[in-house]
Amino acid sequence: MHSALSLAPFCLAAVLVLSGLAKLPDPASTHSMMSLLRLPGFLVKRPVAQALPIGELAVAALLLTPWRITFALGAVAAFLLFLSFWVIIARAMTFEPRPSCGCFGRVGDHRVNAKTVTRNTILLALSVLTAWVALEGQTGMGLVMDYAAGDWWWLIGAVLLATVAVLVLGGGPSGTLSRRERRRMERDAQRAQEEAATTGEEADADYVRTPIPQGILIDANNGTTTLPTLARQQAQLVVLANCWCGSTVDAISRIPGWSEQLPQLGVRLVHTLHPFEEPRVAELEGTLWDPGSQVYQALQAGASPAAVLLGADGLLAGGPVNGVDDIDQFVADIAEQLAQAPQVEADQPVG
């Protein structure tokens, strides 16, 4: 058996590790993705969403084992997994509007399109090659152990080419913050709250109000505006997004409902990726584009989706909060406050 076939299980293992690690910290997005892809009800469960990345990592580990039985189990599992992914995505191509796939958590492009089908077809073909290796009584590691001197150069070259492809074409969506940046922003926010408490700023010990940041936003007609300009017209609940992951699309679908809950406010989407050709936002009014993610980063929005409340006095009145469930609760808290004190403007702080 040709030594080049060892690349098939190694490639699948790398993809499964990337996918598993990307999904592992955010099962809520995976659960939302399952709903958007209209999977059977027994699969759209939080325990399944939590188990999926663990299963992917386990299959990757099996593909890297040197024993024939464990490698064969991994090969069969990988084939079934990638066949399922291919069928799910091919079916999603018939949906209108198409959902996001979230196959790699928050990494990469989440739109379901021909490129997604092509990617999954290649992965399915690699899983067939891996199954063939197993049927021949070989393992990926076994093929590597049989390498001749020249074969190692092919492996090194393949790894280098893959690395260059990732560095040139890969990377997360524009505006995605690193874990280190999020930790730094959390520390800064905590320090600001502590300083407010020590200086005796009472209500603001819970929430420190700061000026609404500037930053150019572009509308569907290529007009420009800023967040302070929007807030001067009317207090605003701004839903911020920097990807098309499952939870982001779920939040976008709820914006009309949030608008009904908050008739006193403007409720709009601000997306760092050009949103105007996306069918998922076609029915939304007032959607704005944040090119370069300047506003997203200035608001220290964190993970997508996020939401902030802009007060009519030019100050932030609440947020950012992250995740669909927290935004739902945020909207409910604002609605309750406005209902209890209708004479109070929406620029009062909401934690």
GILIN-V830780 format. One record per backbone hydrogen bond with DSSP energy under -0.5 kcal/mol. CO is the residue of the C=O (numbers start at 1). NH is the residue of the N-H. E is the energy in kcal/mol with one decimal. If there is no record, write none. Layout:
# GILIN-V830780
co: (CO/CO)
nh: (NH/NH)
e: (E/E)
This chain:
# GILIN-V830780
co: (2/3/4/5/5/6/7/8/9/10/11/12/13/14/15/16/17/18/19/20/21/23/26/26/27/28/29/30/31/32/33/34/35/40/40/43/45/46/47/48/49/50/51/52/53/54/55/56/57/58/59/60/61/62/67/68/69/70/71/72/73/74/75/76/77/78/79/80/81/82/83/84/85/86/87/88/89/91/92/99/102/104/110/111/113/114/115/116/117/118/119/120/121/122/123/124/125/126/127/128/129/130/131/132/133/134/139/140/141/142/144/148/148/149/149/150/150/151/152/153/154/155/156/157/158/159/160/161/162/163/164/165/165/166/173/178/179/180/181/182/183/184/185/186/187/188/189/190/191/192/193/194/195/196/197/200/202/203/203/207/210/217/218/219/223/225/226/227/228/229/230/235/236/236/237/237/238/238/239/240/240/241/245/246/247/248/249/250/251/251/252/254/255/256/257/258/260/262/266/268/269/270/271/275/277/278/279/281/288/289/289/290/291/293/294/295/296/297/305/306/307/307/308/308/309/309/309/310/311/314/315/317/318/321/323/324/325/326/327/328/329/330/331/332/333/334/335/336/337/341/345/350)
nh: (5/6/7/8/9/10/11/12/13/14/15/16/17/18/19/20/21/22/23/24/25/26/29/30/31/32/33/34/35/36/37/39/38/43/44/45/49/50/51/52/53/54/55/56/57/58/59/60/61/62/63/64/64/65/71/72/73/74/75/76/77/78/79/80/81/82/83/84/85/86/87/88/89/90/91/92/93/94/95/112/105/107/101/113/117/118/119/120/121/122/123/124/125/126/127/128/129/130/131/132/133/134/135/136/138/137/143/144/145/146/147/151/152/152/153/153/154/155/156/157/158/159/160/161/162/163/164/165/166/167/168/169/170/170/176/182/183/184/185/186/187/188/189/190/191/192/193/194/195/196/197/198/199/201/200/202/205/206/207/209/316/225/289/222/219/217/230/231/232/233/234/266/238/310/239/268/240/308/270/305/306/272/249/250/251/252/253/254/254/255/255/258/259/260/261/262/263/265/237/239/288/241/290/278/279/281/282/284/271/218/291/293/294/297/298/299/301/300/323/240/320/321/238/310/311/317/318/236/314/212/311/350/309/307/327/328/329/330/331/332/333/334/335/336/337/338/339/340/341/344/348/319)
e: (-1.5/-1.9/-1.8/-1.2/-0.7/-1.4/-2.6/-2.3/-2.5/-2.2/-2.4/-2.7/-2.3/-2.4/-2.7/-2.9/-2.6/-1.9/-1.9/-2.3/-0.7/-1.8/-0.7/-1.3/-2.7/-2.3/-2.5/-2.1/-1.7/-2.4/-1.9/-1.9/-1.4/-2.0/-1.3/-2.4/-2.1/-2.3/-1.9/-2.1/-0.7/-0.6/-2.7/-2.4/-2.3/-2.1/-2.4/-2.2/-2.2/-2.1/-2.1/-0.9/-0.6/-1.3/-2.5/-2.6/-2.3/-2.3/-2.6/-2.5/-2.6/-2.7/-2.3/-2.5/-2.5/-2.8/-2.3/-2.1/-2.4/-2.2/-2.4/-2.6/-2.5/-2.7/-2.4/-2.2/-1.4/-1.7/-1.5/-0.8/-1.5/-2.5/-2.5/-0.8/-1.8/-2.5/-2.5/-2.4/-2.2/-2.3/-2.2/-2.3/-2.3/-2.3/-1.9/-1.8/-2.1/-2.2/-2.2/-2.1/-2.1/-2.0/-2.6/-1.7/-2.3/-1.8/-2.3/-1.8/-2.2/-1.0/-1.8/-0.7/-1.0/-0.6/-0.6/-0.6/-1.0/-1.9/-2.7/-2.5/-2.3/-2.3/-2.4/-2.5/-2.3/-2.3/-2.5/-2.3/-2.2/-2.4/-2.6/-2.8/-0.6/-1.7/-2.1/-2.3/-2.4/-2.4/-2.4/-2.4/-2.3/-2.4/-2.5/-2.3/-2.6/-2.3/-2.0/-2.2/-2.4/-2.1/-2.1/-2.0/-1.5/-2.1/-1.0/-1.5/-2.3/-0.8/-0.9/-0.7/-3.1/-2.1/-3.0/-2.0/-2.6/-2.9/-1.9/-2.5/-1.8/-1.1/-1.8/-2.5/-0.6/-3.4/-0.6/-2.0/-0.6/-2.0/-2.9/-0.6/-2.3/-2.2/-2.4/-2.3/-2.3/-2.4/-2.0/-0.9/-0.8/-0.6/-1.0/-2.3/-2.4/-1.7/-1.8/-1.6/-0.5/-1.6/-3.4/-2.9/-2.6/-2.0/-2.8/-1.5/-0.5/-1.6/-0.8/-1.3/-2.4/-2.3/-0.7/-2.0/-0.8/-2.4/-2.2/-2.2/-2.0/-1.2/-2.5/-2.8/-0.6/-1.7/-2.6/-0.5/-0.6/-3.2/-1.0/-1.6/-1.6/-2.4/-2.6/-4.6/-2.8/-1.7/-2.3/-2.5/-2.1/-2.4/-2.8/-2.2/-2.5/-2.3/-2.7/-2.3/-2.2/-2.6/-2.2/-2.1/-1.9/-2.1/-1.0/-0.5)
